[in-house]
Amino acid sequence: MRITDLMIKEVMIMDLQAVSKEAAIDELIASLTGSGRINDPILFKEMILKREGESSTGIGGGIAMPHAKTKAVNEPTVVFAKSKAGVDYESLDNEPAHLFFMIAAPEGAANTHLRTLAALSKLLIDSDFIAQLMDTQTPDEVAALFDSKQAEADAKEEARQAAKAAKEAEQQKENAREQEASSSLTGGEGAEPFVVAVTACPTGIAHTFMAEDSLLKKAREMGVNIRVETNGSEGAGNPLTADEIRRASGVIVAADKKVDMDRFDGKPVLQRPVSDGIRKPEELIRKAMNGEAPIFRSSGQASTDSDAPKEKTSVGSKIYKDLMNGISHMLPFVVGGGILLAISFLIEQTAGEDSQLFQLLQTIGGGTGAFFFLIPILAGFIAMSIGDRPALMPGMVGGLMAVNSNAGFLGGLAAGFLAGYVIVFLRKLLKGLPKAIDGLKPILLYPVLGLLITGTIMYYLFDPIFGGINTWLVNVLNNLGTGNAVILGLILGGMMSIDMGGPFNKAAYAFAIGVFTSSGNTNGAMMAAVMAGGMVPPLAIALSTTFFRNKFTEQERKSGLTNYVLGLSFITEGAIPFAAADPLRVLTSCIIGSAVAGGLTQFWHINLPAPHGGIFVAALANHALLFMLAVVIGAVISGLILGIWKKPVAQKLAEQQKAA
């Protein structure tokens, strides 16, 4: 497959107008959206920004390669764009970016597509080629240049493979002495140095292969034999063998995601960001060749903390990433345990509390089952996001202490962050210990000291403080006047629609879960507000596409029908494609309806003791019919606003044709 099969001329932007990083991303995404190559611009941008949060894809040299692999992509596509003035893209060399390659890959991208994207990444290492790209004026010139360069690269690769095959055939005829000599040329223990490397980036599309090509090219210049394993989207490519690892002078791991490290036990391992594999190949190869790297121990960490520079991220982004790591691991316990708990309540209403099935489901899903783990899991995985694997155990124990001391959800959050940063502190404190006892750090020092420090601070400081705050908060919520309760319901319900599964949505849901668990599952008022608010957007879309058919395309009307099921099931994300296509109208109308629904649940004093399930758990509410009425009212309000506000499809098409 040619690169230009993915880099289609119709989406190229030869004069990018953006002057900021986010504006450039928006302009590139708009080109993809207009061509129908993506189905969910909001989700796609979220994944692009998530990748940018891990490390900038502005690789330097005037090039930026934002990329994402997600279900929001219909067809694998590369958007090429040029900016004459340049964009401050927070590039690794702090220079403006002039050439942009936005890579959109679907979750099920074929191997052929991924190999083509890898070929594109390797071409961008060539400075002469970049200079030629800067001089192009039209999409046709860009396509012709890539076709020519790929043909040249393919020819070189064929010649290299032919030469390699001929050399191998010749070596088979050599005598034993010549075979031994030739083995040194393939990484043996002869005169020529030999190193191995692993390259990997979070999406495994671009930087992985650029780092590979950069290391191979520089190794040839330095006269060093190197074997590079790529951890790309297809999995491990050119995997290293045990014999190669044994013979290597050192190991380079240029990766922004976790790779299999246990196989490097006892070897000098240089761990760096994947960007260093692209920008600093000579430094990495030289240090690995000379063994200037920490000795890695498979039981945990390298014997000396890596001197790899960390990519800068904002404090807010770091806290959010750590918090979401905890919440995402907690949610399966919430959903699984919550649904079983809800079913047990339904059984109790018909069979009584002495029913064995009721007691079984209560045990599995309730306070001694899945729900027992909510706060420890939350705390443990927040801690692990900060301090890696050594922080998991003290984080979970700290979360359990928060449960036992009634410090609740807030205490669990505090325990997670505390344990994570305790391990970070211990790493720095123990950095100067003799290398002979480095192996004791992960198996003895971190667990014992981490648990002791975290547990002591939780016992004497955090548990009393957050226990008091938690008790006060539950009492305040239990005694809220109707007016204040309605305001809180309006806020929580509206938050469920602001980003439909994003940070605001998760924050509202996490708050309701915290109140729910802290009150012993007896206070489901906040759960009623967020569940009603979350059910409104997809139901509003479904109603609007049904009763305002001329305002939606045939495809949108078909998609709208599925939103009846999604809305009734409390799956807010069903409305995302519509919000992506028309964010102002859809989000505004949905926020209004969701806020009304959330407020009504509090006005009618509705209590819903189930954390998930939508209509399937509505019968558990103390006022089940009023709960469903609140949802219906909110959905009708949002559906009417959207249907009246939205332009008819025929009028919209006429305006577009006139503008064209």
C-alpha positions as CSV (number, residue, x, y, z in Angstrom):
1,M,0.0,0.0,0.0
2,R,1.2,3.5,-0.9
3,I,1.4,6.2,1.8
4,T,-0.7,8.4,-0.4
5,D,-3.5,5.9,-0.1
6,L,-3.9,7.1,3.4
7,M,-2.6,10.7,2.9
8,I,-5.5,11.6,0.6
9,K,-5.3,15.0,-1.2
10,E,-8.9,15.9,-0.3
11,V,-8.0,16.5,3.4
12,M,-4.7,18.2,2.9
13,I,-4.4,21.8,4.3
14,M,-1.7,23.7,2.4
15,D,-2.1,26.9,4.4
16,L,-2.9,26.2,8.0
17,Q,-4.4,29.3,9.6
18,A,-4.1,28.2,13.3
19,V,-1.6,30.0,15.5
20,S,-1.9,27.9,18.7
21,K,-1.6,24.2,19.4
22,E,-5.2,23.5,20.2
23,A,-6.4,25.6,17.2
24,A,-4.1,23.5,14.9
25,I,-5.6,20.3,16.3
26,D,-9.1,21.6,15.8
27,E,-8.4,22.7,12.2
28,L,-6.9,19.3,11.4
29,I,-9.8,17.4,13.0
30,A,-12.3,19.7,11.1
31,S,-10.7,18.5,7.8
32,L,-11.2,14.8,8.9
33,T,-14.8,15.5,9.9
34,G,-15.7,17.2,6.7
35,S,-14.4,14.2,4.7
36,G,-16.4,11.7,6.8
37,R,-13.2,9.9,7.9
38,I,-14.2,10.1,11.6
39,N,-17.5,9.6,13.2
40,D,-17.0,11.3,16.6
41,P,-14.8,14.5,16.6
42,I,-15.2,15.0,20.3
43,L,-13.9,11.5,21.2
44,F,-11.2,11.8,18.6
45,K,-10.0,15.1,20.0
46,E,-10.1,13.7,23.5
47,M,-7.8,10.8,22.4
48,I,-5.5,13.2,20.6
49,L,-5.2,15.4,23.7
50,K,-4.7,12.4,25.9
51,R,-1.7,11.4,23.8
52,E,-0.4,15.0,23.9
53,G,-0.7,14.9,27.7
54,E,1.7,11.9,27.8
55,S,4.3,13.8,25.7
56,S,4.2,16.3,23.0
57,T,4.0,14.9,19.5
58,G,5.9,17.9,18.2
59,I,9.0,15.9,17.6
60,G,11.2,18.9,16.6
61,G,12.7,19.9,13.3
62,G,9.4,21.7,12.5
63,I,7.3,18.5,12.5
64,A,4.3,17.6,14.6
65,M,2.6,14.2,14.4
66,P,-0.6,14.2,16.5
67,H,-2.1,10.8,16.4
68,A,-4.8,8.5,17.9
69,K,-6.1,5.0,17.5
70,T,-9.8,5.0,18.4
71,K,-13.3,3.7,17.4
72,A,-14.0,7.3,16.4
73,V,-12.2,6.7,13.1
74,N,-14.0,5.2,10.1
75,E,-11.0,4.9,7.8
76,P,-7.3,5.2,8.4
77,T,-6.2,8.6,7.3
78,V,-3.3,11.0,7.5
79,V,-4.0,14.7,7.3
80,F,-1.0,16.6,5.9
81,A,-0.9,20.4,6.6
82,K,1.6,23.2,6.2
83,S,1.9,26.4,8.2
84,K,3.9,29.2,6.7
85,A,4.1,31.2,9.9
86,G,4.6,28.2,12.2
87,V,2.7,27.1,15.3
88,D,3.9,27.1,18.9
89,Y,3.2,23.4,19.3
90,E,5.2,22.9,22.5
91,S,7.7,20.9,20.4
92,L,10.5,19.0,22.1
93,D,13.1,21.5,20.6
94,N,10.9,24.5,21.5
95,E,10.8,25.5,17.9
96,P,7.6,26.3,15.9
97,A,6.0,23.4,13.9
98,H,5.5,24.0,10.2
99,L,4.6,20.5,8.9
100,F,1.7,18.5,10.4
101,F,0.8,14.9,10.0
102,M,-2.4,14.0,11.9
103,I,-2.7,10.2,12.0
104,A,-6.2,8.8,12.5
105,A,-6.3,5.0,12.9
106,P,-9.3,2.9,13.7
107,E,-9.2,0.4,16.5
108,G,-9.2,-2.5,14.1
109,A,-6.6,-1.0,11.7
110,A,-5.3,-3.7,9.3
111,N,-1.6,-4.6,9.5
112,T,-1.1,-3.2,6.0
113,H,-2.3,0.2,7.2
114,L,-0.1,0.1,10.3
115,R,2.9,-0.8,8.2
116,T,2.2,2.0,5.9
117,L,2.0,4.5,8.8
118,A,5.3,3.1,10.0
119,A,6.8,3.7,6.6
120,L,5.6,7.3,6.7
121,S,7.2,7.8,10.1
122,K,10.5,6.6,8.9
123,L,10.5,9.0,5.9
124,L,10.3,12.0,8.2
125,I,13.7,11.3,9.7
126,D,15.2,12.5,6.3
127,S,16.1,16.2,6.6
128,D,16.4,16.6,2.8
129,F,12.9,15.1,2.3
130,I,11.5,17.6,4.9
131,A,13.1,20.5,3.0
132,Q,11.5,19.3,-0.2
133,L,8.1,19.1,1.6
134,M,8.4,22.6,2.8
135,D,8.7,23.8,-0.9
136,T,5.5,22.1,-2.1
137,Q,2.6,24.3,-3.1
138,T,-0.2,21.9,-4.0
139,P,-1.7,18.6,-2.8
140,D,-0.6,17.0,-6.1
141,E,3.0,18.0,-5.4
142,V,2.9,16.5,-1.9
143,A,1.4,13.3,-3.2
144,A,4.0,13.0,-6.0
145,L,6.9,13.7,-3.6
146,F,5.7,10.9,-1.2
147,D,5.1,8.5,-4.1
148,S,8.6,9.1,-5.4
149,K,10.3,8.9,-2.0
150,Q,8.4,5.7,-1.0
151,A,9.4,4.1,-4.3
152,E,13.0,5.0,-3.6
153,A,12.8,3.7,-0.1
154,D,11.2,0.4,-1.3
155,A,13.9,-0.1,-3.9
156,K,16.6,0.4,-1.2
157,E,14.9,-2.0,1.1
158,E,14.6,-4.6,-1.7
159,A,18.3,-4.2,-2.5
160,R,19.2,-4.4,1.2
161,Q,17.2,-7.6,1.6
162,A,18.7,-9.1,-1.5
163,A,22.2,-8.3,-0.3
164,K,21.4,-9.7,3.1
165,A,20.1,-12.9,1.5
166,A,23.2,-13.2,-0.7
167,K,25.5,-12.6,2.3
168,E,23.7,-15.3,4.3
169,A,24.0,-17.8,1.5
170,E,27.7,-17.0,1.2
171,Q,28.2,-17.4,5.0
172,Q,26.7,-20.9,4.9
173,K,29.6,-21.9,2.6
174,E,32.3,-20.5,4.8
175,N,34.5,-22.6,7.1
176,A,34.1,-22.6,10.9
177,R,36.6,-19.8,11.4
178,E,34.8,-17.6,8.9
179,Q,31.5,-18.4,10.4
180,E,32.8,-17.4,13.9
181,A,34.1,-14.1,12.4
182,S,30.8,-13.3,10.7
183,S,28.9,-14.0,13.9
184,S,30.6,-10.9,15.4
185,L,29.0,-8.9,12.6
186,T,25.6,-10.0,13.7
187,G,26.0,-9.2,17.3
188,G,28.4,-11.9,18.6
189,E,31.0,-11.4,21.3
190,G,33.6,-10.3,18.7
191,A,35.2,-6.9,18.2
192,E,32.2,-4.9,17.0
193,P,29.9,-3.7,19.9
194,F,26.3,-5.0,20.0
195,V,23.3,-3.4,21.7
196,V,19.6,-4.1,21.7
197,A,16.7,-1.6,22.0
198,V,13.0,-1.5,22.4
199,T,10.9,1.4,21.1
200,A,7.3,2.1,22.0
201,C,4.8,4.9,22.3
202,P,1.3,4.8,23.8
203,T,-0.5,4.4,20.4
204,G,2.3,2.5,18.7
205,I,1.8,4.2,15.3
206,A,4.4,7.0,14.7
207,H,7.0,7.6,17.3
208,T,7.7,3.9,17.8
209,F,9.0,3.5,14.2
210,M,10.6,6.9,14.0
211,A,12.7,6.0,17.0
212,E,13.6,2.6,15.5
213,D,14.7,4.2,12.2
214,S,16.7,6.9,14.0
215,L,18.5,4.3,16.2
216,L,19.3,2.0,13.2
217,K,20.6,4.9,11.1
218,K,22.8,6.3,13.8
219,A,24.1,2.8,14.7
220,R,25.2,2.3,11.1
221,E,27.1,5.6,11.2
222,M,28.8,4.7,14.5
223,G,29.7,1.2,13.3
224,V,27.6,-0.4,16.1
225,N,25.5,-3.5,15.6
226,I,22.0,-3.0,17.0
227,R,18.7,-4.9,17.1
228,V,15.5,-2.9,17.6
229,E,12.2,-4.4,18.8
230,T,9.2,-2.2,18.1
231,N,6.2,-2.4,20.4
232,G,3.7,-0.9,17.9
233,S,0.0,-1.3,17.3
234,E,0.5,-4.8,15.9
235,G,2.3,-5.9,19.0
236,A,6.0,-6.7,19.3
237,G,7.8,-6.4,15.9
238,N,11.2,-8.0,15.5
239,P,11.2,-9.4,19.0
240,L,14.5,-9.7,20.8
241,T,15.7,-13.3,21.5
242,A,17.1,-14.4,24.8
243,D,20.5,-15.0,23.2
244,E,20.6,-11.5,21.7
245,I,19.8,-10.0,25.1
246,R,22.5,-12.1,26.7
247,R,25.2,-11.0,24.2
248,A,24.3,-7.3,24.2
249,S,26.6,-4.8,25.9
250,G,23.5,-2.8,27.0
251,V,19.8,-2.3,26.5
252,I,18.0,0.8,25.3
253,V,14.3,1.1,26.2
254,A,13.0,4.2,24.5
255,A,9.3,3.9,25.5
256,D,6.4,6.0,26.8
257,K,4.4,2.9,27.8
258,K,5.2,-0.3,29.8
259,V,7.1,-3.0,28.0
260,D,8.2,-6.5,29.1
261,M,11.2,-5.7,31.3
262,D,11.8,-8.9,33.2
263,R,13.8,-10.4,30.4
264,F,16.5,-7.7,30.9
265,D,17.2,-8.8,34.5
266,G,20.9,-8.2,35.3
267,K,21.6,-6.1,32.2
268,P,22.5,-2.4,32.0
269,V,19.2,-0.8,30.9
270,L,18.9,2.8,29.8
271,Q,15.2,3.8,30.1
272,R,14.3,7.0,28.2
273,P,11.2,8.6,26.6
274,V,10.6,7.5,23.0
275,S,11.3,11.0,21.9
276,D,15.0,10.5,23.0
277,G,15.2,7.6,20.6
278,I,14.3,10.0,17.8
279,R,16.3,13.1,18.9
280,K,19.3,11.6,20.9
281,P,20.1,8.2,19.2
282,E,23.9,8.7,19.4
283,E,23.8,9.5,23.2
284,L,21.7,6.4,23.9
285,I,23.8,4.1,21.7
286,R,27.0,5.3,23.3
287,K,25.8,4.9,26.8
288,A,24.4,1.4,26.2
289,M,27.5,0.4,24.3
290,N,29.7,1.4,27.3
291,G,27.4,0.0,29.9
292,E,26.7,3.5,31.3
293,A,23.2,2.5,32.6
294,P,21.6,1.1,35.8
295,I,21.6,-2.6,36.3
296,F,17.9,-3.7,36.0
297,R,16.4,-6.1,38.5
298,S,13.2,-7.9,37.4
299,S,11.8,-7.8,40.9
300,G,11.0,-4.1,40.5
301,Q,13.1,-1.1,39.6
302,A,16.4,-0.5,38.1
303,S,19.2,-0.4,40.7
304,T,19.7,3.3,40.2
305,D,16.8,5.6,39.3
306,S,17.0,6.4,35.6
307,D,18.3,9.8,34.7
308,A,15.7,10.0,31.9
309,P,14.1,13.4,31.7
310,K,10.4,13.4,32.2
311,E,8.1,15.1,29.8
312,K,6.5,18.1,31.5
313,T,2.7,18.0,32.2
314,S,0.6,20.4,34.1
315,V,-0.2,19.8,37.8
316,G,-3.9,19.7,36.9
317,S,-3.4,17.2,34.1
318,K,-1.3,15.0,36.4
319,I,-3.9,15.0,39.2
320,Y,-6.7,14.3,36.8
321,K,-4.8,11.4,35.2
322,D,-4.1,9.9,38.6
323,L,-7.7,10.4,39.8
324,M,-9.1,8.9,36.6
325,N,-6.8,5.9,36.9
326,G,-8.4,5.2,40.3
327,I,-12.0,5.8,39.2
328,S,-11.7,3.7,36.0
329,H,-10.5,0.7,38.0
330,M,-13.2,1.3,40.6
331,L,-16.1,1.5,38.1
332,P,-16.4,-2.2,37.3
333,F,-16.9,-2.8,41.0
334,V,-19.5,-0.1,41.1
335,V,-21.4,-1.4,38.1
336,G,-21.1,-5.1,38.9
337,G,-21.8,-4.8,42.6
338,G,-24.4,-2.1,42.1
339,I,-26.5,-4.0,39.7
340,L,-26.4,-7.2,41.8
341,L,-27.3,-5.0,44.9
342,A,-30.2,-3.5,43.0
343,I,-31.5,-6.9,42.0
344,S,-31.2,-8.0,45.6
345,F,-33.4,-5.1,46.7
346,L,-36.0,-6.1,44.1
347,I,-36.0,-9.7,45.5
348,E,-36.3,-8.4,49.0
349,Q,-39.5,-6.6,48.1
350,T,-41.1,-9.8,46.9
351,A,-39.4,-12.6,48.8
352,G,-38.4,-10.8,52.0
353,E,-35.0,-10.4,53.7
354,D,-34.8,-14.0,54.7
355,S,-34.6,-15.1,51.1
356,Q,-31.4,-17.0,50.4
357,L,-31.1,-15.4,46.9
358,F,-31.4,-11.9,48.5
359,Q,-28.7,-12.8,51.1
360,L,-26.5,-14.2,48.3
361,L,-26.7,-11.1,46.1
362,Q,-26.3,-8.8,49.1
363,T,-23.1,-10.7,50.1
364,I,-21.7,-10.6,46.5
365,G,-22.5,-7.1,45.6
366,G,-22.9,-5.3,49.0
367,G,-20.7,-4.3,51.9
368,T,-18.8,-7.5,52.2
369,G,-18.5,-8.1,48.4
370,A,-17.8,-5.8,45.5
371,F,-18.8,-2.6,47.3
372,F,-16.3,-3.4,50.1
373,F,-13.5,-2.9,47.6
374,L,-14.6,0.5,46.1
375,I,-12.5,2.8,48.2
376,P,-9.5,0.5,48.6
377,I,-9.4,0.0,44.8
378,L,-9.8,3.7,44.2
379,A,-7.0,4.6,46.5
380,G,-4.7,1.8,45.4
381,F,-4.8,2.7,41.7
382,I,-4.5,6.4,42.3
383,A,-1.3,5.5,44.3
384,M,-0.1,3.2,41.5
385,S,-0.6,5.9,38.9
386,I,1.8,8.1,41.0
387,G,4.3,5.7,42.4
388,D,4.0,2.7,40.1
389,R,3.6,-0.9,41.4
390,P,5.2,-0.4,44.9
391,A,2.5,2.2,45.8
392,L,-0.4,-0.2,45.1
393,M,-0.3,-2.1,48.4
394,P,0.0,1.0,50.8
395,G,-2.6,2.8,48.7
396,M,-5.1,-0.1,49.1
397,V,-4.4,-0.5,52.8
398,G,-4.8,3.3,53.3
399,G,-8.1,3.1,51.5
400,L,-9.3,0.3,53.7
401,M,-8.3,2.3,56.8
402,A,-10.4,5.2,55.4
403,V,-13.4,2.8,55.2
404,N,-12.9,1.4,58.7
405,S,-12.6,4.9,60.2
406,N,-15.6,6.3,58.4
407,A,-13.4,8.7,56.4
408,G,-15.2,7.4,53.3
409,F,-14.7,8.5,49.8
410,L,-12.7,11.6,50.6
411,G,-10.4,9.6,52.9
412,G,-9.8,7.1,50.1
413,L,-8.8,9.9,47.7
414,A,-6.4,11.3,50.3
415,A,-5.0,7.8,51.0
416,G,-4.3,7.2,47.3
417,F,-2.4,10.5,46.8
418,L,-0.6,10.1,50.1
419,A,0.6,6.5,49.3
420,G,1.7,7.5,45.8
421,Y,3.8,10.4,46.9
422,V,5.2,8.5,49.9
423,I,6.8,6.0,47.4
424,V,8.0,8.9,45.3
425,F,9.6,10.3,48.5
426,L,11.2,7.0,49.4
427,R,12.7,6.6,46.0
428,K,14.5,9.9,46.3
429,L,15.4,9.2,50.0
430,L,16.9,5.7,49.2
431,K,18.6,6.7,46.0
432,G,22.0,6.9,47.6
433,L,22.0,3.4,49.1
434,P,24.8,1.1,48.1
435,K,24.1,-0.8,44.8
436,A,24.6,-4.1,46.6
437,I,21.2,-3.7,48.4
438,D,19.3,-2.2,45.5
439,G,17.4,-5.4,45.0
440,L,15.9,-5.0,48.5
441,K,14.1,-1.8,47.6
442,P,11.1,-3.3,45.8
443,I,10.7,-6.4,47.9
444,L,11.4,-5.1,51.4
445,L,12.1,-1.4,51.8
446,Y,9.3,0.1,49.7
447,P,6.5,-2.2,51.0
448,V,7.5,-1.9,54.7
449,L,8.4,1.8,54.9
450,G,5.6,2.8,52.4
451,L,3.0,1.0,54.5
452,L,4.3,2.2,57.8
453,I,4.4,5.9,56.7
454,T,1.1,5.8,54.9
455,G,-0.6,3.9,57.7
456,T,0.7,6.2,60.4
457,I,-0.3,9.4,58.7
458,M,-3.8,7.9,57.9
459,Y,-4.2,6.7,61.5
460,Y,-3.2,9.9,63.3
461,L,-4.0,12.6,60.8
462,F,-6.1,11.8,57.7
463,D,-8.6,9.4,59.2
464,P,-9.7,11.7,62.0
465,I,-9.8,14.8,59.7
466,F,-11.6,13.2,56.8
467,G,-13.8,11.1,59.1
468,G,-15.1,14.3,60.6
469,I,-15.6,16.0,57.2
470,N,-17.4,12.9,55.9
471,T,-19.7,12.8,58.8
472,W,-20.5,16.5,58.5
473,L,-21.1,16.2,54.7
474,V,-23.5,13.3,55.1
475,N,-25.4,15.1,57.9
476,V,-25.6,18.3,55.8
477,L,-26.9,16.3,52.8
478,N,-29.4,14.4,54.9
479,N,-30.7,17.7,56.3
480,L,-30.7,19.9,53.2
481,G,-33.7,22.0,52.8
482,T,-35.7,21.5,49.7
483,G,-34.4,24.7,48.0
484,N,-30.8,23.8,48.6
485,A,-31.3,20.2,47.6
486,V,-32.9,21.3,44.3
487,I,-30.0,23.6,43.5
488,L,-27.5,20.7,44.2
489,G,-29.7,18.4,42.0
490,L,-29.7,21.0,39.2
491,I,-25.9,21.2,39.3
492,L,-25.3,17.5,39.4
493,G,-27.9,16.7,36.7
494,G,-26.4,19.4,34.4
495,M,-22.9,18.2,35.0
496,M,-23.9,14.8,33.6
497,S,-24.5,16.4,30.2
498,I,-21.7,18.9,30.0
499,D,-19.2,16.4,28.5
500,M,-21.2,13.1,28.5
501,G,-18.7,10.7,30.0
502,G,-15.8,13.2,30.4
503,P,-14.4,14.9,33.5
504,F,-17.5,16.8,34.6
505,N,-19.7,13.8,34.1
506,K,-17.3,11.6,36.1
507,A,-16.9,14.2,38.8
508,A,-20.7,14.3,39.4
509,Y,-21.0,10.6,39.4
510,A,-18.0,10.1,41.7
511,F,-19.5,12.6,44.2
512,A,-22.8,10.7,44.2
513,I,-21.0,7.4,44.7
514,G,-19.1,8.9,47.6
515,V,-22.3,10.0,49.3
516,F,-23.9,6.7,48.6
517,T,-21.2,4.6,50.1
518,S,-20.6,6.9,53.0
519,S,-24.2,6.8,54.1
520,G,-24.3,3.0,54.1
521,N,-26.3,2.9,50.8
522,T,-29.2,4.5,52.6
523,N,-28.9,7.9,51.0
524,G,-29.5,7.5,47.3
525,A,-30.8,11.1,46.7
526,M,-27.6,12.2,44.8
527,M,-27.7,8.9,42.8
528,A,-31.2,9.8,41.8
529,A,-30.1,13.2,40.5
530,V,-27.1,12.0,38.5
531,M,-28.9,9.0,37.1
532,A,-31.8,11.1,35.9
533,G,-29.4,13.7,34.5
534,G,-27.4,11.0,32.7
535,M,-30.5,9.4,31.1
536,V,-31.8,12.6,29.6
537,P,-29.3,13.3,26.7
538,P,-29.8,10.0,24.7
539,L,-33.6,10.0,25.4
540,A,-33.8,13.7,24.2
541,I,-31.9,12.8,21.0
542,A,-34.2,9.8,20.4
543,L,-37.4,12.0,20.9
544,S,-36.0,14.8,18.7
545,T,-35.1,12.5,15.8
546,T,-38.6,10.9,16.1
547,F,-40.7,14.0,16.2
548,F,-38.6,16.4,14.2
549,R,-37.7,14.1,11.4
550,N,-37.0,16.8,8.8
551,K,-34.2,18.2,11.1
552,F,-32.1,15.1,10.8
553,T,-30.6,12.9,8.1
554,E,-31.8,9.4,7.5
555,Q,-28.6,8.0,9.2
556,E,-29.2,10.3,12.2
557,R,-32.8,9.1,12.5
558,K,-31.7,5.5,12.5
559,S,-29.0,6.2,15.2
560,G,-31.6,8.1,17.2
561,L,-33.7,4.9,17.7
562,T,-30.8,3.2,19.5
563,N,-30.7,6.1,21.9
564,Y,-34.1,5.0,23.4
565,V,-32.4,1.9,24.7
566,L,-29.2,3.6,25.7
567,G,-31.0,6.4,27.6
568,L,-33.2,3.9,29.5
569,S,-30.1,2.0,30.4
570,F,-28.3,5.1,31.8
571,I,-25.6,5.2,29.0
572,T,-25.1,8.9,28.4
573,E,-22.5,8.4,25.7
574,G,-25.1,7.5,23.2
575,A,-25.6,11.2,22.6
576,I,-21.9,11.9,21.8
577,P,-22.1,11.5,18.0
578,F,-24.9,14.1,17.8
579,A,-23.1,16.4,20.2
580,A,-20.0,16.2,18.0
581,A,-21.9,17.1,14.9
582,D,-23.7,20.1,16.4
583,P,-22.2,20.8,19.9
584,L,-23.8,24.2,20.6
585,R,-27.4,23.1,20.1
586,V,-27.1,19.5,21.4
587,L,-25.1,20.2,24.5
588,T,-27.0,23.4,25.5
589,S,-30.4,21.6,25.1
590,C,-29.2,18.5,27.0
591,I,-27.7,20.4,29.9
592,I,-31.0,22.3,30.4
593,G,-33.1,19.1,30.4
594,S,-30.6,17.2,32.6
595,A,-30.5,20.0,35.1
596,V,-34.3,20.1,35.3
597,A,-34.5,16.3,35.8
598,G,-31.8,16.4,38.5
599,G,-33.6,19.2,40.3
600,L,-37.0,17.5,40.1
601,T,-35.6,14.4,41.8
602,Q,-34.6,16.6,44.8
603,F,-37.9,18.6,44.7
604,W,-39.8,15.4,45.0
605,H,-37.4,13.9,47.6
606,I,-36.6,10.9,45.5
607,N,-34.1,8.3,46.9
608,L,-32.6,5.7,44.5
609,P,-30.4,3.2,46.4
610,A,-28.7,1.8,43.3
611,P,-25.6,3.2,41.6
612,H,-26.4,2.1,38.0
613,G,-29.1,0.5,35.9
614,G,-31.4,3.3,34.7
615,I,-35.0,2.1,34.2
616,F,-34.1,-1.4,35.3
617,V,-33.5,-0.2,38.9
618,A,-36.1,2.6,38.9
619,A,-38.5,0.3,40.9
620,L,-36.1,0.6,43.9
621,A,-36.8,4.4,44.2
622,N,-39.0,5.4,47.0
623,H,-41.1,7.3,44.4
624,A,-40.4,5.2,41.3
625,L,-43.1,6.9,39.1
626,L,-41.9,10.4,40.1
627,F,-38.3,9.4,39.2
628,M,-39.4,8.3,35.7
629,L,-41.6,11.4,35.4
630,A,-38.5,13.6,36.2
631,V,-36.5,11.8,33.5
632,V,-39.4,12.1,30.9
633,I,-39.8,15.9,31.7
634,G,-36.1,16.5,31.3
635,A,-35.9,14.5,28.1
636,V,-39.0,16.2,26.6
637,I,-37.6,19.7,27.4
638,S,-34.3,18.9,25.8
639,G,-35.9,17.2,22.8
640,L,-38.2,20.2,22.2
641,I,-35.4,22.8,22.5
642,L,-33.1,20.8,20.1
643,G,-35.9,20.1,17.6
644,I,-37.1,23.7,17.5
645,W,-33.6,25.2,17.4
646,K,-32.1,22.8,14.8
647,K,-32.3,23.8,11.1
648,P,-34.1,21.5,8.6
649,V,-31.7,19.3,6.7
650,A,-32.8,20.8,3.3
651,Q,-32.2,24.3,4.5
652,K,-28.8,23.4,5.8
653,L,-27.8,21.8,2.6
654,A,-29.0,24.8,0.6
655,E,-26.9,27.2,2.7
656,Q,-23.9,25.0,2.3
657,Q,-24.3,24.9,-1.5
658,K,-24.7,28.7,-1.6
659,A,-21.6,29.2,0.5
660,A,-19.6,26.9,-1.8
